Every structure is written in C-alpha cells, then in structure tokens.
C-alpha cells in the first residue's frame, strides 16, 4: 500500500478504537505543513500540537510532517479532504480560484496594518468557515504572515520600475498584481524560490521578511522595500469527519488550544515583522523606504484589484468590503 494510504488507514483504525477506553485505543493523526521548522508558523503549529497531546492525556497522538516532507503545499488541502492526513496548514489565498473569499486577505494594499488585518479576519471568518465546512473541512485557527515587501536588486522608486521584470508569484492575486505592474508573473512555491532566482526564472518577488529569511533572499537579492501590501493568512484545517469522531471533551479541548494558538500566532507574526526584517539587514540587504510615488502606484493597483474582487465575489463580497471599509474609516 502507498505510504499515504497506510497513514490514512492507521489513523482511521485508531479513531475507530477510541471508545474502548484503553491505552491501545490511542488515536493517531498525521499533520502536514510545507514550511520549515524554523518558520514561526511551524513553531506555533508544533506548540499547538503539543498542547493537544498533553490535554488529551495520551488519547490523541499527532505527528507533524514539516517542510513538505509528506505532502507538497499544493497537495495539503486535498490531502486533508481525502484523509491522507487529518490536519494540515495551507496558505488560504492560494485557493482563490476555488472561492474568492479565500483570497480577500491577499488583495494588495487592502490591509496594511495589524489592526486592519484583525478586522478583515473577523469579518471574513464566517464566510470562510461556511465554505470549508461544505467541503468536509473545519477551520481550527489562522495566523497572518508579516506584511510583505519588494525583493529586488536595485531600488524601486515607482511601480514603473517593475515593468519588464520576472516576478515570483504565489497565488492568483499576486499573479494579477504582477501583470498590472507590467511584470511577467511566474508561480513559484516557497521551497523552489532560490532555484528560480538562480536560474533566472524570476528576478523580483513580493513577500514577507519571514519568507525572505526562510529562503535566504540575501543570496540573490540586494534590496528589501517594505510596502505593507497584504497580510495573507495561513489556515490550520482539520478533516471534519475525524474531528467529529472524537469525544466532545476532546473536541472542546482542541478548539481551546486552537484559540490559544491563534492569539499566540498573531503576536509571533508582529514580532517576526521586525525581527526578520532586521535579519535581512544583518545579512547585507538594504532595507529601503518606499517613496510616495511607489506607494501611490501600489494603491492604484490595489484599488483596481479590490474592484475586480468585488465583481467576482458578488453581493456577499460587496457586503464584506463595505463592512470592512466602514470599520476602519
């Protein structure tokens, strides 16, 4: 049997024996993330899993497979749905092609502060939870990435400086942003970024300082320009069938641990904003200040993409954006 099938079968058998009340009835879950162990998202996830194991008094065991060791980033959501793993971490905005509400936090320049990110997350959550539930998934918690910046080899004074570049993108919205900026978009997963720059597939990217540290961006870029851009969120999802199979008190304990992980994760994200940006500088990158002209051009693109998103998301999308804008006014 294929390794993934073995994992799923093992978890299913363990779950079936949960009600026996013996040590042998321990439930075993597999958990997949594509991010490396040093990333704050992974560290937060590991703390979450440790809290669950401790709170279950040995009834629930969870094995974390980090750095895409078991499933690639693009395979994790489907892997949870099909039971290859019971829990996984996804970049929610990567699934904007499935539903616009998954990607609203990735609209450029819509969210540029933590306070704005929290308000959008609060308003977005009911829409996302309903959509995940319909596909057999449940949202446990989500945590934003630090705000993004431009990684280049020359200062970027205006949006026009991006014209003709080859931009690494990671979801539909960054793909569209690159096109509107006059760059050539290329979808590249995080683990493949260094190779893409080394081979000339891309020569510019917009992403967080945390990702820049993960991929050692100083090896191939000289300038980092913080621009806010977006606070896309990583979501920890669980297969609803597996969660519902647990006793009620275990489900409640997991939800409680998830709430704590979400609070901790938001704090870690804010800390990473300053710590990881400083680390880029320590490795020789220039931390530039965005010019007013650059920010004006970025906001113009962001307004265009917000209008496009609302047109795609329909009446619910308009209600969400209107409520968000009213809340931050």
N, C-alpha and C positions, 0 to 999 in steps of 0.2 A: 504494500500500500504506500502511496505517496506520503511524504513526511507530513504535509498539511492535513491530509486525511487522518493520519494517525493522531495528530494533535486534537483535531475536532472530535474524533471518536472517543479519545481518552477523556476529554472534558465532558462529553455527553454521558458517558458511563458513570463518571464521578458524580455528576449532578443527579443522575437517577438514583444513586445510593444515598443522597443527602439525608433523607428522612430516617435512615436506620439508626442514627444517633451514636455511631461508633467511630473510633479513630479511622477505620478503614473507609469511612464514608466521606472523607475529605473531598471537597470539590476543587478541581484544578482548572484554572483559567490561563489562557495564553494572551499576552498583551503585546501589540506591535506598535512601534514608532519608527519613523525614518530618521530621527535626529540623533546626533552623537551624545555620548554620556556626559560630556562637558557642557552641553547646552542647558540653559536654565529651565526650559520646558521639560527636558528629560529628567533633570534633578527633581523638579516639582512632581512629576508623574511618579517617580520612584518613591518619594516621600508619601504620596497618596496611596500607592500600593502597599507600602509598609504599614500604614495606618489601618488599612483594611484587614491585612493579615493579622495584626495584633488585636484588632477589635473583634475578629471572628473567632478568637480562641482556638485557632487551628482548624476550623471547619472550612476555610477558604484559602487556597494557595494560589498565588499569581506569579507567573514567570514573565519577566519583561524581556522582549527582544528589541534592542535599540539599534540605531544606525542602519536601518533597512536590512538587518541580518536575516529576518524571516520573510517579510513582505516589503516590496518597494512602496514608496509613498503612494503611487497611483493605484496600488492593489489593496490598500488597507481598508478603505470603506467597504468595498465589495467583500473583502475577506471577513469582516465582522458580520455583514449581512448573511453570508453563507455559512458561518460557523467555523471557518478555518481558524479564526481566533475569536475570543469572546469580547475583547475590548481593544480599542485602537485609538491612535492620535492622528488627526487629519488637519490639514490647512483648509478650513471650511471654504474659503473663497475659491479654492481650486475647483469647486463643484458648481460654480455659477452657471455652467451650461446645463445643469440639471434643474436648477431653480434660482431665479435672481436673488431671492432672499438670503441665499448662502454667501453671496458676494458683496452685499451692500457695504460692509466694512472695508472693502478694498477700493471703493471709488476714490480716486486721487483727490486730495485736498478737502474732502468732506469732513474728515476728522483729523485734527492736527494737535490735540491736547488730550491728556488722560481724562479730564472731566468730560470732554465731548465723547470720547470713546466709551466711557461708562454709560452715558445717557443713551447713545446709539445701541449699545448692547442690551440695555434694559428694554428698549422699545422693540428691538429686533428679536429678542429671545422667544416670545410666544409663536411668532411665525416660523422660526427655525424648528422649535420643538415639535410643532404640529407636522411639519414636513418630514422630519426624521422618523417620527412615530409611524407615519404612513408607510415607510419602507422598512419597518421592523427594527428600528434603532431608537435609542434613547440618549439624550444629551446628559452627561454627568456634570461636566464643567467646561468652561472655556477661558482662555487667557490670551491677551493680545501680545503681539510682537512689539518691541520698541519701535518708535517712529522711524521711517526709512530715510535714506539719503542717497545721493547720486555717487556712484563709484566711477571715476574717470581717470585719465592720465594727463589731463590738462584742466585748468579752471573752467567752470561753466558759468558764464556771465548772463546768458539768456537762454531761453528754450531753443532758439535757432542754432545754438552750438551743438545740439544733439542731432541735428539734421544730418543724415548720411551715416550715422553710427550704426553699429550692430548691437542691439540691446538685448540682454538676457531678460526674459520674462518668466513668470511662474504661474500666471492664471489669465483668464480671459480679459480682465480689466487692465492688467499691465501690458498685455498684448495690444489692446486698443490704445492705451496711453502712448506706447512706442510709435504706433502708426500716426497718431495725431501730432506727435512731436517731430515727425519726419524721419524717424529711425526705422531700421529693419528689425522686427521682433523675432526672437528665437526662444522657444520654450526650453528651459534647461532646469532639471531638478537640482536641488541644492548640492547633493553629493558629486554632481558632474560639473559644477561651476569651474573649478581650477583647470580641468582639462579643456573646457570650452574656451576659456581665455587663452590658454597655452597654444591651442591650435588655430586661434583666430576666428573661431565660430562666432564669438561675441567680443566686444571691446568696451562695453559700458553696461552697468546694471543699476537698478534702483532697488534697494533692500535695506534691512536694518543693520545697525552696527553689530548686533549679535550674530547675524548670519555672516557678516564680513569677517568676524573673528573665527567663526567655525571653519570657514573656507580659506583662512589666512590670505585675505584680499591684498595685503601689502606685497605679496609676491607678484602681483600682476596689475595693481592699480596704485596710483600715487596720491590721488585726491579724494577725500570724502566730504561731501557737501550736505549737511543735514537740511532737510526741507519739510519735515513733518509727513507729508504725503498721505499716509494711511496707518491705521492700527488694525491690521488684519489679525484674526484670532485663530489659534489652534483649538480644536474641539476634541475632548475625550468622549468617545462614544462607546456604548455597550449594546450588544445584541439584546433586544428587549425580551426575547424568549428565555434567554439564560438568566437575566436579572429577575424576571418574574418567577422563575423556578426556585429561587431562594426563599427561605423563611422570611416573613415580614420584618422581623427584627434585624436580620442581616441586610435586607434592602434599605431599611431606615439608616443603619449604620453606614452603609456605602454612600448614601445621599448626604449624610452629615460630613463624612470625610471629604466628599466632593466639594461641598460648600467651603470647607476649610482650605482645600487645595486651590479653589478659585480665588479666595481672598489672598492667600499667600502668593499665588502666581502673579496677580496684578501688581503686588508690591515688588516682586522679583523683576517684573518687566520694567518698572520705573527705575529700579536700581541698575538694571542692565543698560538702560539708555545712557547713563553717564559712565558707568564702569567700562562698557565695551567700546564706547567711543574713545575714551581715554586710552584704551589698549591699542586701538588703531593708530593713535598718535605716537604711542610709545614704540611702535614698530616702524616709525618713519613716515607714516602717511600725513599729508597736510589736511588739517580739519578747517575747511573753508567756511566762510559766512555767505549765505545766499544773498544775492543782490536783490534790490527791489524789483528790478526788471525781470529777473528769473522768477521770482515769486508771483509777479503779475501774470506772466505767461503760463505758469503752472496752474494758477487759479482759473484762468480762462479755459484750459483743457479740462480741469476738474468740473467746471460748470457744464461744459458740453457733455461730459460723461455722466453727470448726475441726471441731466435731461434725458439722455439715452436710456439710462437705467429705469427711470420712471416710466418711460414709454413701453419698456419691456415688461415691467413688473405690474403694470395696470393700476386699478383703483387702490388695491392694498398698498402698492408701492408708493403711490402719491400720498396716502394717509400716513405712512411711515415717515417719509421725508418731511411732510408738513408738520407732523408732531415733533420731529427732531429739531427742525429749524425754529419752531416756536419755543422749544425747551431751552435752546442755547442762545436765544436772542437777548 
